[in-house]
Amino acid sequence: MVSRVDLFASIRRDARVEGLSVRELARRHSVHRRTVRAALESAVPPPRKTPVRTAGRLEPFKPHIERMLIEDLDAPRKQRHTARRILARLIDEHEAADLSYSTVRDYVRVRRSAVEVAAGRRVEAFVPQEHVPGYEAEVDFGEVWVILAGVKTKCHLFAFRLCFSGRAVHRIYPTQAQEAFLEGHIAAFHTIGGIPTGQIKYDNLTAAVQSVLYGQGRARVENDRWVLFRSHYGFDSFYCQPGIKGAHEKGGIEGDVGRFRRTWLSPMPVVDSLAELNEKVIGWDQADEDRRIGSRIRTVAADYALDRDALAGLPVDDFDPGLPLSPRVDRSLLITVRMAKYSVPSRFIGRQVRVSLRASELVVYDGRTVIAHHPRVVARGADSIDLDHYLEVLQIKPGALPGSTALARARTAGVFTSAHEAFWAATRRVNGDAAGTRQLIDVLLLHRSMPADDVIAGLVAAVRIGAVTADVVAVEARRHAAALGGASSGRHLPTQPPLVEHRVVSLTQRRLLDPAAVIAGLPVDTRPAPSVAGYDDLLTLHRPVVDPALSASWKETAS
């Protein structure tokens, strides 16, 4: 089929070369004379006329639709009529069963904007922006769902984005409170290697804004701690308009949150901890540097190089993002923070301690010294209890250990291992419940000064040789460390510690544990039990007879 452009070109050529009349041209090309005249007037074919389609069935209902759209002018934004709701009302109230949804939808789309303009409402328009390297950034939070330790959990995605390059930094926290807000900024500043020299754009987050001063432009009453944070790092804040109207003022970060969530968090990630997830997030952010945004020629990494050179430097000291609190330690060695409980060492019972509540952790101080460190507990009424904090108390009350919450938490966390269980059972069998439990507590105290894998190796060795005392565990733990050249890692607990040569043997405890066992390479002891019968025979011997006269002579000599 010949296009209209080719048809017009052929008509104009035949008229120019052969000098044919309009009638001959129309006959040759099988078109109307009007088409020939149009081709001779212009090489560009005129646009085809699109017939105006009328919705005859909709005509009687247009006044009712108009009335609903006018009512929407004063209605809340989230309670205005949708096209589907308008169709439902027309069917219920005016028996418009023959109308289709598409007919109503197309008419409402056109008439809604016309009604708003007629009412004097401003039609929203957007102005394209150019950004200066290193000058502006945007921040926002978004909700994400994570399979955390086997449980579907709602978390919060902190997103920071440089406006010029689009380089973004993300972190996932259990909360979007101020401590997470500040911690996310610090992570972003360290990741990008500086601070924007101009401003950072925000919603009116409660972590930063106490109240919006309506009628006074961009004026806000800011949170004091947020003002201190901005002053420490040296940047200005820009707050968008409240509600949906302000979303376009930081459209870059609004789109980035959705893009990151769809790209990297779908399907829901399965992790054991948020620390593990954030390690993955850091890798995903680095992978995103190779992408191109929209129709840009350069990659994010290429533009970020310009951003990085223009950023302001970081201060020498970081701002503590934790919320400062001062709870009191109760008699259960617990402090209560945000409806959750955390343990501290026993020596602080009854005292107030200083707490820094952070996004993912809680740190307890005595002055400037850290005395406890816990992962943050989000659920109300939950707790984080460290068995180490109770050891001094358990030395006095060893009977409280078996049913203690601290021991249950240690077992759940895998800190109290099968090696500890085996040693505890063996030492109680030999030394009794109270003394055996104290031996276990002395072993647990070794964890404060020795790597965990060395202590566990000592436990395994002590049980193997039948000498189930804390002193033997300490000796064997040091021998294990020496055998590895002092290269023991600190906190990772091996499932099967390496075997080393054992030379400490307790024959008494070996006999009490298992008289028939061959332990540490020793043969079975077949000798009879020791006897003191020979000494008892001495008691039956006759005493020597002494002459009385000689005895009297000795007394005189002595006097």
C-alpha positions as CSV (number, residue, x, y, z in Angstrom):
1,M,0.0,0.0,0.0
2,V,1.4,3.4,-1.1
3,S,1.7,5.9,1.7
4,R,0.2,9.4,1.4
5,V,3.7,10.9,1.3
6,D,4.7,8.7,-1.6
7,L,1.4,9.4,-3.4
8,F,1.8,13.2,-3.1
9,A,5.4,12.9,-4.3
10,S,4.4,10.9,-7.4
11,I,1.6,13.4,-8.3
12,R,3.9,16.3,-8.0
13,R,6.6,14.6,-10.1
14,D,4.1,13.7,-12.9
15,A,2.8,17.2,-13.0
16,R,6.3,18.7,-13.1
17,V,7.8,16.3,-15.6
18,E,4.9,15.5,-18.0
19,G,2.7,18.5,-17.4
20,L,-0.4,16.5,-16.9
21,S,-3.7,18.2,-16.0
22,V,-5.5,17.7,-12.8
23,R,-8.0,15.4,-14.5
24,E,-5.2,13.2,-16.0
25,L,-3.4,13.1,-12.7
26,A,-6.5,12.0,-10.8
27,R,-7.2,9.3,-13.4
28,R,-3.6,8.0,-13.4
29,H,-3.4,7.8,-9.6
30,S,-7.0,6.8,-9.0
31,V,-7.7,9.6,-6.5
32,H,-10.1,12.5,-6.3
33,R,-9.3,15.8,-8.0
34,R,-9.3,17.4,-4.5
35,T,-6.4,15.1,-3.5
36,V,-4.5,16.2,-6.7
37,R,-5.0,19.8,-5.9
38,A,-3.9,19.3,-2.3
39,A,-0.7,17.5,-3.5
40,L,0.1,20.3,-6.0
41,E,-0.4,23.0,-3.2
42,S,1.9,21.2,-0.6
43,A,4.2,18.2,-0.4
44,V,3.0,17.6,3.1
45,P,-0.3,15.6,3.2
46,P,-3.0,17.3,5.4
47,P,-3.8,15.4,8.6
48,R,-6.7,13.0,8.4
49,K,-9.8,14.2,10.1
50,T,-10.7,12.2,13.1
51,P,-14.5,11.9,13.5
52,V,-15.8,13.2,16.8
53,R,-17.3,10.4,18.8
54,T,-20.2,11.2,21.0
55,A,-21.3,9.1,23.9
56,G,-25.0,9.2,23.4
57,R,-25.8,7.0,26.4
58,L,-23.7,9.3,28.7
59,E,-25.4,12.5,27.7
60,P,-28.3,12.4,30.1
61,F,-26.0,11.7,33.0
62,K,-23.4,14.5,32.5
63,P,-25.2,17.0,34.8
64,H,-25.0,14.4,37.6
65,I,-21.3,13.8,37.0
66,E,-20.7,17.5,37.0
67,R,-22.4,17.9,40.3
68,M,-20.3,15.2,41.9
69,L,-17.1,16.8,40.6
70,I,-18.1,20.1,42.0
71,E,-18.7,18.5,45.4
72,D,-15.2,17.1,45.3
73,L,-13.7,20.6,45.3
74,D,-14.5,20.9,49.0
75,A,-14.0,17.2,50.0
76,P,-10.9,15.8,51.6
77,R,-8.4,14.5,49.0
78,K,-8.8,10.9,50.0
79,Q,-12.6,11.0,50.0
80,R,-13.2,12.4,46.5
81,H,-15.1,10.5,43.9
82,T,-13.3,8.1,41.7
83,A,-14.6,7.2,38.2
84,R,-15.6,3.8,39.6
85,R,-17.5,5.4,42.5
86,I,-19.3,7.8,40.1
87,L,-20.4,4.9,37.9
88,A,-21.7,3.1,41.0
89,R,-23.7,6.1,42.1
90,L,-25.1,6.6,38.6
91,I,-26.3,3.0,38.6
92,D,-27.8,3.1,42.1
93,E,-29.3,6.6,42.0
94,H,-30.2,7.1,38.3
95,E,-30.5,3.6,36.9
96,A,-27.6,4.0,34.5
97,A,-27.1,0.2,34.0
98,D,-26.1,0.6,30.3
99,L,-23.0,2.8,31.0
100,S,-19.6,1.2,30.7
101,Y,-16.7,2.0,33.1
102,S,-14.4,3.2,30.3
103,T,-17.0,5.7,29.0
104,V,-17.3,7.3,32.5
105,R,-13.6,7.1,33.2
106,D,-12.6,9.0,30.0
107,Y,-15.2,11.7,30.5
108,V,-14.3,12.2,34.2
109,R,-10.6,12.5,33.4
110,V,-11.3,15.4,31.1
111,R,-14.0,17.1,33.1
112,R,-12.3,17.0,36.5
113,S,-9.4,19.2,35.5
114,A,-11.8,21.5,33.6
115,V,-14.0,21.9,36.8
116,E,-10.9,22.7,38.9
117,V,-9.7,25.3,36.4
118,A,-13.2,26.9,36.3
119,A,-13.2,27.0,40.1
120,G,-9.9,28.9,40.1
121,R,-7.9,26.0,41.4
122,R,-4.2,26.0,40.4
123,V,-3.2,23.3,38.0
124,E,0.1,21.7,39.3
125,A,3.0,22.2,36.9
126,F,6.6,21.1,37.2
127,V,9.8,22.9,36.3
128,P,12.9,20.8,35.3
129,Q,15.9,21.4,37.6
130,E,19.7,21.4,37.2
131,H,21.8,20.4,40.2
132,V,25.3,21.5,41.2
133,P,27.8,18.8,42.1
134,G,28.1,18.3,45.8
135,Y,25.5,20.8,46.8
136,E,22.2,19.1,47.4
137,A,20.9,15.8,48.7
138,E,17.5,14.2,49.7
139,V,16.5,11.9,52.5
140,D,13.5,9.7,53.1
141,F,12.2,6.6,54.8
142,G,10.3,3.7,53.3
143,E,8.7,0.6,54.8
144,V,10.1,-2.9,53.9
145,W,9.3,-6.4,55.0
146,V,12.0,-8.9,55.9
147,I,12.1,-12.5,57.0
148,L,14.2,-11.8,60.1
149,A,15.3,-14.9,62.0
150,G,12.4,-16.8,60.5
151,V,9.8,-14.1,61.4
152,K,8.2,-11.8,58.9
153,T,9.1,-8.4,60.3
154,K,8.3,-4.8,59.2
155,C,11.5,-2.7,59.0
156,H,12.3,0.8,57.8
157,L,14.6,1.7,54.9
158,F,16.6,4.9,55.3
159,A,17.6,6.4,51.9
160,F,20.0,9.2,51.2
161,R,20.6,10.4,47.6
162,L,22.9,13.0,46.1
163,C,20.8,15.1,43.7
164,F,23.5,15.6,41.0
165,S,24.8,12.1,40.5
166,G,22.0,10.1,42.0
167,R,24.5,8.1,44.2
168,A,22.3,6.7,47.0
169,V,23.1,5.2,50.4
170,H,20.6,2.8,52.1
171,R,20.3,1.2,55.5
172,I,17.6,-0.9,57.1
173,Y,16.6,-0.3,60.7
174,P,14.0,-1.8,63.0
175,T,12.6,1.7,63.7
176,Q,12.4,5.1,62.0
177,A,12.9,7.0,65.3
178,Q,15.4,9.8,65.7
179,E,18.3,7.5,66.6
180,A,17.8,5.6,63.2
181,F,17.4,9.0,61.4
182,L,20.8,10.3,62.8
183,E,22.6,7.0,62.4
184,G,21.5,6.8,58.8
185,H,23.0,10.2,58.1
186,I,26.3,9.3,59.7
187,A,26.5,6.1,57.6
188,A,25.7,8.1,54.5
189,F,28.3,10.8,55.2
190,H,31.0,8.3,55.7
191,T,30.0,6.3,52.7
192,I,30.0,9.2,50.2
193,G,33.1,10.7,51.9
194,G,31.8,14.1,52.8
195,I,28.8,16.4,53.4
196,P,26.7,18.4,50.9
197,T,27.8,22.0,50.9
198,G,24.2,23.3,50.4
199,Q,21.0,21.7,51.7
200,I,19.4,18.4,52.3
201,K,15.7,18.0,51.6
202,Y,13.3,16.3,54.0
203,D,9.6,15.6,54.6
204,N,8.3,17.0,57.9
205,L,9.6,14.0,59.9
206,T,9.0,14.0,63.7
207,A,12.7,13.1,64.1
208,A,13.6,16.6,62.8
209,V,10.4,18.8,63.1
210,Q,8.4,19.4,66.2
211,S,5.7,21.5,64.4
212,V,4.9,23.0,61.1
213,L,4.2,26.8,61.2
214,Y,1.3,27.0,58.7
215,G,1.0,30.3,56.9
216,Q,4.7,31.1,57.4
217,G,6.2,29.5,54.4
218,R,8.9,27.0,55.1
219,A,9.3,27.9,58.8
220,R,9.5,25.0,61.1
221,V,10.1,24.4,64.9
222,E,13.0,21.9,64.8
223,N,13.9,19.3,67.4
224,D,16.8,20.6,69.6
225,R,18.9,17.4,69.1
226,W,18.4,17.6,65.4
227,V,19.6,21.2,65.4
228,L,22.8,20.1,67.3
229,F,23.3,17.4,64.7
230,R,23.1,19.8,61.8
231,S,25.3,22.3,63.5
232,H,27.9,19.5,64.2
233,Y,28.1,18.4,60.5
234,G,27.5,21.9,59.0
235,F,24.6,21.6,56.5
236,D,21.2,23.3,56.1
237,S,17.8,21.6,55.9
238,F,15.0,22.2,53.4
239,Y,11.5,21.0,54.4
240,C,9.0,20.2,51.7
241,Q,5.3,21.1,51.8
242,P,3.2,18.9,54.1
243,G,1.2,16.1,52.5
244,I,1.2,14.9,48.9
245,K,1.9,18.4,47.6
246,G,5.5,18.2,48.8
247,A,6.3,14.8,47.3
248,H,7.4,16.3,43.9
249,E,9.8,18.6,45.7
250,K,12.1,15.6,46.3
251,G,11.0,13.3,43.6
252,G,14.4,11.8,43.2
253,I,14.4,10.1,46.6
254,E,10.7,9.2,46.3
255,G,11.5,7.2,43.2
256,D,14.7,5.8,44.5
257,V,13.0,4.2,47.5
258,G,10.6,2.4,45.3
259,R,13.3,1.4,42.8
260,F,15.6,0.0,45.4
261,R,12.7,-1.9,47.1
262,R,11.6,-3.5,43.8
263,T,15.2,-4.3,42.6
264,W,16.8,-5.7,45.7
265,L,14.1,-6.4,48.3
266,S,11.8,-8.4,46.1
267,P,11.3,-11.2,47.1
268,M,11.6,-10.5,50.8
269,P,15.2,-11.1,51.9
270,V,15.8,-13.9,54.4
271,V,18.5,-13.1,57.0
272,D,19.3,-13.9,60.6
273,S,20.0,-10.3,61.7
274,L,19.8,-6.7,60.4
275,A,23.6,-6.4,60.5
276,E,23.8,-9.3,58.0
277,L,21.1,-7.6,55.8
278,N,22.9,-4.2,55.9
279,E,26.1,-5.9,54.7
280,K,24.2,-7.0,51.6
281,V,22.7,-3.5,51.2
282,I,26.2,-2.0,51.1
283,G,27.0,-4.4,48.2
284,W,23.8,-3.5,46.4
285,D,24.5,0.2,46.7
286,Q,27.9,-0.4,45.1
287,A,26.4,-2.4,42.3
288,D,23.9,0.5,41.6
289,E,26.8,2.8,40.7
290,D,27.1,1.1,37.3
291,R,23.6,2.0,36.2
292,R,22.4,5.0,34.2
293,I,19.6,7.2,35.3
294,G,17.0,8.0,32.6
295,S,18.6,9.2,29.4
296,R,21.9,10.3,31.0
297,I,25.1,9.4,29.1
298,R,27.3,8.9,32.1
299,T,26.9,6.3,34.8
300,V,26.1,7.1,38.5
301,A,29.8,6.4,39.3
302,A,31.1,8.9,36.7
303,D,28.8,11.7,38.0
304,Y,29.6,10.7,41.6
305,A,33.3,11.4,41.0
306,L,32.3,15.0,40.4
307,D,30.0,15.0,43.5
308,R,32.7,13.6,45.7
309,D,35.3,16.3,44.8
310,A,32.8,19.0,45.7
311,L,31.7,17.7,49.1
312,A,32.7,19.4,52.4
313,G,34.9,17.4,54.7
314,L,33.8,15.4,57.7
315,P,34.4,16.6,61.3
316,V,37.0,15.0,63.4
317,D,34.5,13.4,65.8
318,D,31.3,11.8,65.0
319,F,28.0,12.8,66.7
320,D,26.6,10.2,69.0
321,P,23.3,9.2,67.3
322,G,22.0,7.4,70.4
323,L,19.2,8.8,72.5
324,P,20.6,9.6,75.9
325,L,18.7,8.1,78.8
326,S,19.4,7.4,82.6
327,P,17.5,4.4,83.8
328,R,18.0,2.9,87.3
329,V,19.2,-0.7,87.7
330,D,16.7,-2.9,89.7
331,R,17.4,-5.8,92.0
332,S,17.1,-8.2,89.0
333,L,20.1,-6.5,87.4
334,L,17.7,-5.0,84.7
335,I,17.1,-1.6,83.3
336,T,13.9,-0.7,81.4
337,V,14.2,1.2,78.2
338,R,11.3,1.8,75.8
339,M,9.2,-1.0,77.5
340,A,12.1,-3.5,77.0
341,K,14.5,-4.8,79.6
342,Y,18.3,-5.1,79.4
343,S,20.8,-6.7,81.9
344,V,23.8,-4.9,83.4
345,P,26.6,-6.2,85.8
346,S,25.5,-6.9,89.4
347,R,27.7,-4.2,91.0
348,F,25.4,-1.5,89.6
349,I,22.2,-2.6,91.4
350,G,20.3,0.5,92.6
351,R,22.4,2.9,90.6
352,Q,21.5,5.1,87.7
353,V,23.5,4.4,84.5
354,R,23.8,6.3,81.3
355,V,22.3,4.6,78.2
356,S,22.8,5.4,74.5
357,L,19.8,4.0,72.7
358,R,20.7,3.6,69.0
359,A,18.9,2.3,66.0
360,S,20.2,-1.3,66.2
361,E,21.9,-1.5,69.6
362,L,21.9,-0.3,73.2
363,V,25.1,0.7,75.0
364,V,25.3,1.2,78.8
365,Y,28.0,3.4,80.3
366,D,29.3,4.0,83.8
367,G,30.9,7.4,83.2
368,R,32.9,6.9,80.0
369,T,33.3,3.2,80.5
370,V,31.1,0.8,78.5
371,I,29.6,-1.8,81.0
372,A,27.0,-3.5,78.8
373,H,26.3,-3.8,75.1
374,H,23.0,-5.3,73.7
375,P,21.2,-5.6,70.4
376,R,18.2,-3.3,70.5
377,V,14.9,-5.0,71.5
378,V,11.9,-3.7,69.5
379,A,9.0,-5.7,70.9
380,R,7.4,-4.4,74.1
381,G,8.0,-6.6,77.1
382,A,10.9,-8.4,75.5
383,D,14.3,-8.6,77.0
384,S,18.0,-9.0,76.3
385,I,19.8,-10.7,79.2
386,D,23.5,-11.6,79.3
387,L,24.5,-14.6,81.5
388,D,27.9,-13.0,82.2
389,H,26.2,-10.2,84.2
390,Y,24.9,-12.7,86.8
391,L,28.0,-14.8,87.5
392,E,29.0,-13.0,90.7
393,V,25.5,-13.4,92.1
394,L,25.4,-17.1,91.0
395,Q,28.6,-17.8,92.8
396,I,26.7,-17.0,96.0
397,K,23.5,-18.6,94.9
398,P,24.5,-21.5,92.6
399,G,21.1,-23.2,93.0
400,A,19.5,-20.3,91.0
401,L,21.4,-21.2,87.8
402,P,19.5,-24.2,86.4
403,G,16.1,-22.3,86.2
404,S,17.5,-18.8,85.5
405,T,16.3,-16.7,82.5
406,A,19.9,-15.8,81.8
407,L,20.8,-19.4,81.3
408,A,17.8,-20.0,79.0
409,R,18.8,-17.0,76.9
410,A,22.4,-18.2,76.7
411,R,21.3,-21.6,75.5
412,T,19.0,-20.0,72.9
413,A,21.8,-17.8,71.6
414,G,24.2,-20.7,71.4
415,V,26.7,-19.2,73.9
416,F,26.1,-22.0,76.5
417,T,27.3,-24.9,74.3
418,S,27.1,-28.7,74.6
419,A,30.7,-28.6,76.0
420,H,29.4,-26.4,78.9
421,E,26.5,-28.8,79.4
422,A,28.8,-31.9,79.5
423,F,31.3,-30.3,81.9
424,W,28.5,-29.1,84.2
425,A,26.9,-32.6,84.4
426,A,30.3,-34.2,85.1
427,T,31.4,-31.8,87.8
428,R,28.1,-32.1,89.6
429,R,28.4,-35.8,89.6
430,V,31.9,-35.6,91.2
431,N,31.6,-32.5,93.4
432,G,27.9,-32.3,94.1
433,D,25.4,-29.8,92.8
434,A,26.5,-26.6,94.6
435,A,30.3,-27.1,94.3
436,G,30.0,-28.4,90.8
437,T,27.9,-25.4,89.7
438,R,30.5,-23.1,91.2
439,Q,33.2,-24.9,89.2
440,L,31.1,-24.1,86.1
441,I,30.7,-20.5,87.1
442,D,34.5,-20.2,87.5
443,V,34.8,-21.6,83.9
444,L,32.3,-19.0,82.6
445,L,34.3,-16.3,84.2
446,L,37.3,-17.5,82.1
447,H,35.4,-16.2,79.0
448,R,36.1,-12.6,80.2
449,S,39.8,-13.1,79.7
450,M,40.2,-15.9,77.2
451,P,38.9,-16.5,73.7
452,A,35.8,-18.7,73.6
453,D,37.2,-21.4,71.4
454,D,40.2,-21.9,73.8
455,V,37.8,-22.2,76.8
456,I,35.7,-24.7,75.0
457,A,38.8,-26.7,74.1
458,G,39.7,-26.7,77.8
459,L,36.2,-28.0,78.7
460,V,36.4,-30.8,76.2
461,A,39.8,-31.8,77.5
462,A,38.8,-31.6,81.2
463,V,35.8,-34.0,80.6
464,R,38.0,-36.3,78.5
465,I,40.7,-36.7,81.2
466,G,38.2,-36.8,84.1
467,A,39.5,-33.7,85.9
468,V,36.4,-31.6,85.9
469,T,37.6,-28.4,87.7
470,A,38.0,-24.9,86.6
471,D,41.7,-24.9,87.1
472,V,42.2,-27.8,84.8
473,V,40.0,-26.1,82.2
474,A,42.2,-23.0,82.4
475,V,45.4,-25.0,82.0
476,E,44.1,-26.9,79.0
477,A,42.7,-23.7,77.5
478,R,46.1,-22.0,77.7
479,R,47.7,-25.1,76.2
480,H,45.2,-25.0,73.4
481,A,46.0,-21.4,72.7
482,A,49.8,-22.1,72.8
483,A,49.3,-25.0,70.4
484,L,47.7,-22.6,67.9
485,G,50.4,-20.0,68.3
486,G,48.0,-17.5,70.0
487,A,46.0,-17.3,66.8
488,S,42.7,-18.1,68.5
489,S,39.9,-15.9,67.2
490,G,37.8,-14.3,69.8
491,R,34.1,-14.8,69.8
492,H,33.3,-17.6,67.3
493,L,32.5,-20.9,69.0
494,P,33.8,-24.0,67.1
495,T,31.5,-27.0,67.0
496,Q,34.5,-29.4,67.3
497,P,37.6,-27.9,68.9
498,P,40.9,-29.3,67.6
499,L,42.5,-32.1,69.7
500,V,45.7,-31.3,71.6
501,E,47.9,-33.5,73.8
502,H,46.5,-33.7,77.4
503,R,48.8,-34.4,80.4
504,V,46.7,-33.3,83.4
505,V,45.1,-36.4,85.0
506,S,43.2,-36.7,88.2
507,L,43.1,-40.4,89.3
508,T,40.6,-39.7,92.1
509,Q,38.1,-38.0,89.8
510,R,38.7,-40.5,87.1
511,R,37.7,-43.3,89.5
512,L,34.6,-41.4,90.6
513,L,33.5,-40.7,87.1
514,D,34.1,-44.1,85.6
515,P,36.3,-46.7,87.3
516,A,36.3,-49.1,84.3
517,A,37.1,-46.4,81.7
518,V,40.5,-46.0,80.0
519,I,41.0,-42.3,80.0
520,A,44.0,-40.3,78.7
521,G,45.7,-43.5,77.7
522,L,46.0,-44.9,81.3
523,P,45.4,-48.6,82.0
524,V,42.6,-49.8,84.2
525,D,43.5,-49.5,87.9
526,T,43.2,-53.1,89.3
527,R,45.0,-52.5,92.6
528,P,43.1,-53.0,95.8
529,A,41.9,-50.0,97.8
530,P,44.5,-48.7,100.3
531,S,44.2,-50.1,103.9
532,V,45.3,-48.8,107.3
533,A,45.1,-52.2,109.0
534,G,48.9,-52.4,109.5
535,Y,48.8,-49.2,111.5
536,D,46.0,-50.6,113.6
537,D,48.2,-53.6,114.7
538,L,50.6,-51.2,116.4
539,L,47.9,-50.3,118.9
540,T,47.9,-53.9,120.2
541,L,51.6,-54.1,121.1
542,H,52.6,-54.3,124.9
543,R,54.2,-51.2,126.4
544,P,57.8,-51.6,127.7
545,V,58.3,-52.3,131.6
546,V,60.3,-49.6,133.4
547,D,62.2,-50.3,136.7
548,P,60.7,-48.1,139.6
549,A,64.1,-47.4,141.2
550,L,65.5,-46.2,137.9
551,S,62.5,-44.0,137.4
552,A,63.0,-42.4,140.8
553,S,66.7,-41.8,140.0
554,W,65.7,-40.0,136.7
555,K,63.3,-37.8,138.7
556,E,66.0,-36.8,141.2
557,T,68.4,-36.0,138.4
558,A,65.8,-34.0,136.6
559,S,65.1,-31.9,139.8
